[in-house]
Amino acid sequence: MPGVFMCANAFDIAKNSRAKSSCWLLLRHRSATYVVAKASRSTITKARQKDNPLTIGIVSVMTETLRLLGVGRDRYQAVAATPPKNRPLRHGDVAGLMRRITADFKQAYLVTGVLDDSIYDPDCFFADPTVAFSGVDLWKRNLALLVPFLEQPLVELRDIRRLGRNDEGAEVVRAEWRLQTLLRLPWRPLIDIDGATEYTLNPESNRVVRHVESWGVSGTQALLQMLRPSRSSSSSSSSNNNNNSSKR
């Protein structure tokens, strides 16, 4: 029953364009029930270990509800229709893959969903501290929901390096980044997250088959950032109050 009420709340959110922006983190991914069998449980647990079941449940229900309502459909179709710009990399060209990941960061792919398809396996596994799923197409679809609701988004790539081979013999690349954006809400909350992404490559195709994020804060803490007014919002509110007082 609680899920029913959550879906009703999601419907109310979807009707209000400003309120939709408050769900920016919830829109990034679809329900965790869509994880494919090849994704091991240990990996999912590791990616989500910072969050409690309530947060994970909220993310799953809200994201799936908004997807069913068709939010962001037009943008997704535009992004999905864009043909790949680059050819697949040759076998073993990890340096080339790192250059393409760096280029993706320059177009803020973590919030826009605009990435280089040539370096990802179509069934790539994506995970963060709240959800996990498979498919580049699904990644694009969920991130297409974000763009209208972000104000001055900034994704800063701080470091990218090659970690070498994991226990299974696959190459792993790690990128460290910082994401900042204001949300289009009356109090203009600031989302500020330090994070890292590990990219695991398929040795045969030299494509990313695992894209696993870790954050400096839990998903719950990230959601709570949306409740705090930014300094610019506070300053604007004080200025408006002073102007109103002077008019009196």
N, C-alpha and C positions, 0 to 999 in steps of 0.2 A: 503493500500500500504506500509506503513513503515514496517509492519510485513514481507512483501515479501523480502525487502532489508535485514532485520535482519536475515531471514533464509538463504539468500545468504551468508551473513557474517559468519554464523554458519558453512556453508559448507566449506568455506575457512579455518576456524579454525580447523575443523575436519581433514583436509588434512595435517595439520602441527602439529606434535606431541608436539612440544614445545609450540605452541600457545594454544593448547588444555588445557594446565595446567593453563592458565590464567582464565579459566572459572570454577575453582574448586568449587566456591560457587554456581555457576549456575547449576552444575551437581548434586547437592545433592538431588534435588526433581524434580518431574515432574510438569506439568502445574496445577495451582490451580483449573482448571475446573473439576478436577476429585474428588473433595470433595464429600463424600457421604452425603445423606440427613440427617443422624443422627447427623452430625456435625453442631452445631448451628452457626448462622451468628455472634452472639456476640463473640464467642470464636475465630473465624477466624479474626474478626476485631481486637480483643485484641492482637492476635499473630502477626499481620501485621501492627499495628498502627504506627510503627516508620518509615515506608517507603512510598514513593510516588508511584503513579500508574506507572510511567515510569520504575522505578526499578523493580517493580513486573512484568510488561510486559516483560522486558528484560529477567528476570529469567525464566519466563514461556516459551517464544518462543525459547530461546536458548537451554534450557534443553530438550524440546520436540523434537527439530530438531536433536540434537546430539543423542538422544535416537533412533530416526528413522534411523539414519545413522549406528546404530549398535555399537557405541563406547562402549567398556567395556563389550561386550556380553559374551566373554569367561570367564572372571573373575566372572561375575554374575552367570553363569551356574555352575561354580565350587563351589561358596559359597552356592547357592541354593540346590546343591546336597548333602551338608554336613548334615547328620542326627542329630537331637537334641541330646545333650549330657546328659541332665538332665530330670528327670521326673517332671511333674507338681507339684507345691507346694500344700500342704494341705490347706484347707479353713482357712483363718485368719492368715496365716503365713507371716505377713508383714516383720518381721525381716529377714526371709529367702529370701524374694524377694529383700530386700535391699542388702543382701550379694551377690546375683546374679548380681544385677546392678553394684555393686562395681567391681565384676569380669569382667563384660563387659567393664568397663572403663579401666581396666588393658590391654585389647587388643584393646584399642582406637576405640571402636565401632562407635563413632561419625563420624569417617572418613573412617573406613574400612567396616562398615556394618555388621561385624561379631558380632552377639549378641546371647543371649540365647533365643531361640524360645519358650521355655517352659513357660516363664513369660509374653509373649505377646499374646493378642488376634489376630488371623489372620487378622482381619479387623481393627486393631488399627489405631486411627486417629493421624497423625503426623502434626505438624505445627511449623513454625519458623517465624521471622519477614517478610519473603517474600512470602512464599507459604504454602499451606495446602493440604493434600491428605490423603487417607486411604489405608492401606494394608502393612503388614510387607514385603511381597514379593516385592512390589514397592520400599520400603525403601532400600532393599538390591540391587535391580537393579540399582538404581540411585547412590548409594555410590560405587558400583563396578567401576564406571567411574573414581573415584578419585585417587586410589592408585598409578598408574604409574606416576602421575604428582606431587606427594608430595615428598618433601625431608626433612628428619628428622622430621616427624610429632610427636607431643607430645600433649597428652590430659591428663591434670592433674585434678584429682578429689579432690576438696578442702573441700567439706562438703556434707554429705548426711544425711537427717533427715526426720522424720515422721511428717507431718503437722496435722494429725488427719483427721476427716471426713469433707467433704464439705457440702454444703446446701442440696445436694441430698443423703447424707449418705454414699458416697463413700470415701474410704481411699485415701489420697494423700501423695506422697513422693516427696521431693524436693532435687535435687542434684545441687551443684554449682561447676563450672569447669572453666578451662582455656585451650584454644586450641591455639597452636603455630605450624606453619609449614612454611618452605621455599617452593617456587614454582620453578619448573624447567624452568625458563626463564633466558635469558642472564643477566638480572639485579637482579635475585634471590630475588624477593620481599618477605618480611616476613609478614605473616598473623598472627595477634595476637588478640584474642577475648576472653573476659571474658563473661561467660554466665551461664544460669541456665536452668534446665529442670524439669518440674513438671509431675509426673507420676500419673495418676488417675486409680484406680483399680476397676475392676468389683467385687462387693461384693460376688457374687456367685462363680465365677471361680478363684478369686484371681489372675487375669491376668491384665496386663496393657491394658487399652482401649483408653487412651489418653496420648500422649507424646508431650508436648508443650514446645518449647524452647523460651527463651528470651535472648537477647544479650545486652551487655554494649554499643554497637554501633549499628547504624542502618545498614540495608543491604547495603544501598548506601555507607556509610562510609567504610564498610568492602570491598566492591568492589574497592573503591579508594585506599585501602592499596596495591592493586596489581600494582599500578603505581609507587610506591616508591621503589627505590633500597634499599636493605638491607646494613648494614654496612660492612658485609663481602664482598659483591659485590663491594662496593666502594673501599675497601682496596685492593681487587684483581686488580681492574682497575688501581688504582694508582701505584701498584707494577709493572704491565705490562708496564705502560707508562714510569716508571723510568728505567726499563730494556731496553726498546727500545731506550731511550735517551742515556744510557751508551754505547750501541752498536754503536751508531753513533759517 
